[in-house]
Amino acid sequence: MLKEKEKYENPSIELVAVDEGQIVGPLDIEYEWKEGTVCSRGTGLGGMIWHIAVHPEFRRRGIAKRLLMKAEQLAKEKQLNRLEA
């Protein structure tokens, strides 16, 4: 178990889902500024989903889906053409 948040060598998209002031789910994507530096497949710039989770008491509420949808929107804004996991 890590005692602090992981840091990435490349740029990242880091999101957290919050419910009534409590963090209930993180999502971390490290993405490329230069092709082939993070992802292993495809051409163009991509991102690697390193972490996505939802606290067990908050599952089945669409939280992970909303995290992924927001991450996809941000990835498109950064002109990433794919996400790997």
DARA-V904439 format. One record per residue. PHI is phi in degrees with one decimal (* if undefined). Layout:
((PHI) (PHI))
//
This chain:
((*) (-81.3) (-97.0) (-144.0) (-68.2) (-64.1) (-111.7) (-109.7) (-73.1) (-110.4) (-59.0) (-145.0) (-109.1) (-125.9) (-121.3) (-134.8) (-95.0) (-125.2) (-128.7) (49.8) (82.1) (-105.1) (-71.3) (-116.6) (-173.1) (-106.0) (-144.4) (-125.0) (-128.2) (-93.3) (-127.6) (-86.3) (-104.7) (-136.0) (-53.2) (86.4) (-86.8) (-126.3) (-94.6) (-111.0) (-122.8) (76.9) (-119.5) (84.3) (-82.9) (-137.9) (-133.8) (-111.5) (-78.7) (-90.2) (-140.7) (-150.4) (-156.4) (-135.9) (-54.4) (-52.6) (-72.1) (-116.9) (-74.0) (68.5) (-120.8) (82.3) (-66.9) (-61.8) (-61.1) (-68.0) (-60.2) (-64.8) (-62.6) (-66.6) (-62.7) (-62.5) (-61.0) (-65.1) (-62.9) (-63.3) (-62.4) (-91.9) (62.9) (-83.5) (-104.0) (-164.3) (-124.6) (-115.3) (-139.7))
//
